[in-house]
Amino acid sequence: MTLQNGSQANIKTNVGRRGVLTGMVALAVGSHNRVFGAETVEPIAKTKFGKVRGRLTKGIFVFRGVPYGASTAGENRFKPPEMPQQWRGIRTAFENGPSAPQDPHDRSGKLVGDTMFLGNSKISEDCLSLNIFSPGISDGKRRPVMVWLHGGNFFYGSGTATAYDGTNLAKRGDVVVVAINHRIGPFGFLYLGDLLGEEYADSGNVGMLDIIAALKWVRENISYFGGDPGNVTIFGQSGGADKVTVLMAMPGAQGLFHRAIVESGASSALRQRTKEEAAKCAEVALQKLGLTADRAGDLLKMSMDQILPLVAPADARGNPSIRFSPTVDGRSLPRHPFDPDAPDISADVPMIIGTTATEYTYLVSENDPSLHLDEAGMRAKLAPILGEQADRIINQYKETRPSATPTELYWWINTELGTVRGAHLQAARKALLGRAPAYVYQFAWRTKVFDRVFMSPHTIEIPFVFDNTDKIPSLVGTDQSELIPLTNMVSDSWVAFARTGNPNGVGRPNWPQYTPEQRAIMVIDVKSHLMPPERLADLDVLATVGRSSQH
């Protein structure tokens, strides 16, 4: 095949040395590839269900909307996923697949807009698809595979969101990135086994079973896309991190992944709903839809839009009144993921576990009074949380951080009591198994947007992980003097971990594995460092305060 509108030199000018190599691979894939310029090569890749045509972007082969399961509508609603139908010819994989059914209300706030969530205005029950980003296809290489699980709790979000575009990460790390869509909310986690019988016994976890189906697809097909099915890392943030944690306790997922990264999600994932709690949620759902228990079967006939009111926001944070999350059903999820201990079935899987320094600042606007506290306001807000220990804890934090403002103290204590403690508990339980390491971090870099009032909010590390800081300036700003070295630390550490199970590498500070005795915690900032002993003492003083998770 000859090149149109230029030569190989033109490819080199536009996409660089790696672009030359991957462009040449694209030309070798098959006679159906079309080249209209350096960035419009349309490679064709094989899957077990049929061939797909993708695109070349920045020297990376990108395939979007590739189905890994059949539609979940009609007879398949509330049931475990089915394999997709095979297709003849070549399927175009240029566009993102539909997002899973969810309330389209904007839950994203001013910091990130829609870049962290839908990424596609179309929602459908035919949502089981994935996006693949690879430096090379059918080239004989076996690259590490990084499978991203999107955030949004268990009832909103999409793997197709702009922030999760894997092009830069795949190019930077010579890895294959996969981002998936799966069922969420009532379509993925409404337990109906007690109401509709054995045929729906898995209904409380079908959203997780979708993810397992996607991982099976990766195992069987990713080698066609230059990936190594024997080296798969699952990683996710917030609700995606919860999904990572839950997968580690699911027998059906055993052996489908080999490393795991939990970003800002451990606290809420250690325990999940019991079957009894899930059954009560189903009763409430029926009541909200005007159904009695003997009419539960109507859920199978109702339209998607008739069921979606179950996830309409019921509070200021955008949460629905019904909890949609995995169910400890004795079947697909036989135990709580990390309680009372770490699951043995994933004992050999290395982990990275971490949080940001001020997770909950994400939940408020820049003018919220809690971001502009004086001493009295700080103490008033912490008093009901810390109780009679408030003075002792506040004084401890003031001693180790003498220059801290009242606002900073409030958010540091609030976050470390809520999410940080859960992350360290998960790491300690993992370490006690003694079979694979856990590495713990706290992301402490402070964004400069809105005069730095948000400090280190929930989601802040995502653009650095994906090397996508240019896509979300509303969250991270544009100061390259800080964005570049921070991306080097975060993205390169995540890639190193995906490749070897160890995040360490040349040019980065030594990151020891976590043990309950040593408690090595990497503080990630422009100049990253291990958390000093006095900061560990701050965490110790919180240990006796009881509190449920706010995540």
C-alpha positions, -999 to 999 in steps of 0.1 A, spaced: 0 0 0 13 35 -8 9 65 15 -14 93 4 -8 129 12 28 123 21 55 98 28 70 80 59 89 112 65 57 130 68 46 105 94 78 110 113 73 148 113 38 144 127 39 116 152 76 110 160 98 80 160 72 58 177 46 70 153 68 58 124 70 23 139 34 20 148 23 35 115 43 9 97 27 -18 118 -7 -5 109 2 -8 72 12 -44 77 -20 -54 96 -40 -60 65 -51 -48 31 -82 -31 46 -62 -4 64 -67 31 50 -42 60 53 -54 95 46 -25 113 65 -3 107 94 -31 107 120 -58 89 101 -44 54 97 -73 30 103 -58 -3 116 -78 -35 117 -75 -59 147 -89 -93 152 -111 -104 182 -127 -138 188 -161 -122 178 -150 -104 146 -126 -78 133 -126 -41 144 -113 -10 126 -97 16 148 -77 48 144 -42 60 149 -39 89 174 -5 103 185 10 70 173 -14 50 194 -39 25 180 -73 34 195 -104 12 193 -136 25 209 -170 9 217 -157 -27 212 -184 -50 227 -175 -76 253 -210 -86 261 -245 -86 246 -272 -60 253 -285 -62 289 -320 -51 279 -351 -73 275 -346 -109 287 -310 -101 299 -320 -74 323 -309 -81 359 -291 -113 347 -254 -121 344 -239 -109 311 -240 -129 279 -213 -130 253 -217 -107 223 -229 -119 190 -202 -126 164 -202 -103 134 -192 -106 98 -170 -81 80 -152 -53 99 -169 -34 127 -160 3 130 -146 11 164 -143 49 161 -169 61 187 -174 55 224 -201 30 233 -231 42 252 -228 49 289 -247 26 313 -282 38 323 -280 65 349 -294 99 359 -279 125 336 -279 151 363 -245 169 365 -228 155 396 -193 168 386 -191 203 401 -170 232 389 -136 215 392 -139 189 365 -171 196 344 -182 165 326 -147 152 319 -147 128 348 -181 113 341 -202 105 311 -180 115 281 -210 104 260 -245 118 263 -261 86 251 -271 60 277 -284 25 269 -288 -9 284 -267 -20 255 -236 -7 273 -211 -35 277 -183 -22 257 -147 -11 261 -121 12 247 -85 0 239 -54 21 236 -23 3 223 12 13 210 11 -17 186 -12 -44 173 -3 -79 160 34 -70 165 44 -100 186 49 -79 218 34 -87 252 29 -53 269 15 -49 304 -23 -43 303 -39 -17 326 -77 -20 329 -94 11 342 -126 10 363 -144 43 364 -156 62 394 -190 74 403 -198 52 432 -219 23 419 -246 44 402 -231 68 377 -200 75 356 -185 60 325 -152 46 313 -155 68 282 -150 101 300 -124 125 287 -102 122 317 -98 85 312 -86 87 276 -57 62 276 -37 75 246 -11 94 265 -6 67 292 -3 40 265 23 60 247 42 71 278 45 36 293 44 13 263 13 -3 279 -21 -13 267 -49 6 284 -84 -7 285 -114 13 299 -148 -4 303 -185 4 307 -206 -18 328 -240 -18 344 -245 4 375 -273 16 397 -305 -6 398 -296 -23 365 -263 -35 380 -270 -38 417 -306 -43 425 -309 -76 444 -341 -94 432 -333 -130 442 -358 -131 470 -385 -115 449 -380 -131 415 -364 -164 424 -332 -184 415 -330 -170 380 -322 -136 395 -300 -148 424 -270 -129 410 -289 -97 403 -273 -78 432 -239 -82 416 -244 -83 378 -225 -50 375 -195 -67 390 -201 -98 368 -199 -74 338 -164 -64 349 -154 -100 352 -168 -106 317 -147 -77 305 -116 -92 322 -123 -125 305 -125 -107 272 -91 -92 279 -77 -126 287 -89 -140 254 -84 -111 231 -58 -86 243 -29 -104 227 -43 -93 193 -38 -57 206 -2 -62 217 -11 -69 253 0 -96 277 -30 -115 292 -7 -128 319 1 -93 332 -31 -74 338 -34 -45 363 -69 -34 375 -69 2 387 -97 27 396 -105 58 416 -133 64 441 -162 40 431 -137 24 406 -113 18 435 -142 2 454 -148 -21 424 -111 -31 424 -114 -40 461 -145 -60 456 -130 -80 426 -102 -91 449 -128 -111 469 -147 -126 440 -138 -161 430 -149 -155 394 -122 -129 391 -94 -150 404 -65 -152 380 -79 -126 356 -57 -98 370 -23 -97 386 -19 -63 402 -44 -38 417 -44 -1 424 -70 14 447 -72 52 445 -94 69 471 -118 41 477 -107 17 504 -128 30 533 -162 24 516 -152 -9 501 -140 -30 530 -176 -41 537 -205 -44 513 -242 -49 517 -255 -81 532 -281 -100 513 -307 -89 539 -297 -52 535 -299 -56 497 -334 -72 500 -346 -42 520 -332 -19 493 -352 -38 468 -384 -33 488 -378 4 490 -372 5 452 -405 -12 445 -423 13 468 -407 42 450 -419 28 417 -454 22 430 -451 -16 429 -459 -42 455 -438 -74 460 -462 -95 440 -457 -71 411 -419 -72 412 -419 -89 378 -431 -56 363 -395 -45 366 -387 -68 337 -412 -50 314 -407 -14 324 -387 9 302 -352 21 312 -366 56 318 -393 43 341 -366 27 364 -341 56 363 -359 77 389 -345 53 415 -311 70 410 -324 106 410 -303 127 434 -318 127 469 -293 148 487 -269 178 481 -241 154 471 -261 138 443 -266 105 461 -298 85 455 -320 75 485 -313 38 478 -279 24 482 -267 6 451 -236 -14 456 -224 -51 456 -241 -77 477 -224 -104 499 -247 -130 484 -229 -162 492 -225 -168 455 -205 -144 433 -194 -124 464 -191 -149 492 -176 -126 519 -169 -89 527 -140 -78 505 -115 -68 532 -133 -75 565 -123 -89 589 -92 -96 569 -78 -95 534 -91 -122 510 -69 -152 505 -79 -157 469 -60 -126 459 -32 -129 484 -5 -130 456 -17 -97 440 5 -67 448 -14 -35 455 -10 3 456 -35 19 480 -39 56 486 -59 88 491 -56 125 486 -48 148 515 -81 166 515 -106 143 498 -138 160 509 -130 195 496 -142 181 463 -177 181 476 -181 218 481 -180 250 460 -152 275 462 -173 299 483 -184 273 508 -178 286 544 -160 254 553 -132 265 529 -128 298 548 -128 289 585 -115 308 615 -104 291 647 -138 291 662 -154 278 631 -129 250 628 -134 239 663 -172 241 660 -172 218 629 -148 193 644 -165 191 679 -194 168 668 -169 146 649 -142 143 675 -163 146 706 -145 149 739 -112 142 722 -114 173 700 -90 195 719 -64 168 722 -65 159 685 -65 196 673 -36 204 696 -17 174 682 -22 185 647 -12 221 656 20 209 672 31 190 641 19 216 616 24 250 633 18 271 602 -15 254 593 -46 275 590 -79 266 607 -93 256 573 -64 233 566 -66 216 600 -103 210 596 -99 193 562 -68 173 570 -84 159 602 -117 153 584 -100 134 555 -75 114 577 -103 103 600 -125 93 571 -107 79 541 -70 77 550 -76 55 580 -95 30 559 -68 29 533 -42 21 559 -64 -5 574 -67 -22 540 -30 -20 535 -23 -35 569 -47 -64 563 -31 -70 529 4 -70 544 -5 -95 571 -11 -121 545 26 -119 538 24 -130 501 24 -98 481 34 -62 489 12 -32 494 24 3 487 6 32 503 5 69 492 -10 102 501 -14 126 472 -6 160 488 -1 183 459 -23 214 461 -41 226 430 -37 263 423 -72 268 407 -96 290 427 -67 304 447 -58 269 461 -89 267 483 -96 231 473 -61 220 483 -58 183 473 -94 172 465 -109 139 455 -100 130 419 -69 153 418 -44 125 409 -63 111 379 -50 135 352 -14 127 365 -20 90 363 -32 92 327 -8 120 317 -39 140 308 -33 173 327 -39 192 295 -74 178 293 -85 191 328 -70 225 334 -101 233 355 -88 208 381 -50 211 379 -43 245 363 -16 250 336 17 255 355 40 231 337 68 236 362 47 216 386 26 195 363 55 179 345 75 166 375 43 154 392 32 135 361 67 119 360 63 107 396 27 94 393 23 81 358 58 65 358 52 49 392 19 34 381 34 21 349 64 6 367 40 -11 391 19 -25 362 50 -39 346 67 -54 377 45 -51 407 69 -25 422 64 13 417 100 22 421 123 34 394 152 56 384 148 93 393 120 87 419 124 85 457 125 50 471 90 38 480 92 9 505 63 -15 508 38 -10 537 40 -30 569 19 -24 600 52 -19 619 70 5 595 40 22 578 59 36 548 36 61 532 48 80 501 36 116 502 32 125 465 40 161 457 63 181 433 90 168 456 77 135 469 89 120 502 81 94 528 57 106 555 78 117 586 73 101 620 55 131 635 29 129 608 23 92 616 17 103 652 -11 125 639 -27 94 624 -23 75 657 -42 101 677 -72 96 655 -72 58 660 -96 58 689 -122 80 673 -151 60 660 -166 72 627 -185 58 597 -171 65 562 -182 96 544 -170 84 510 
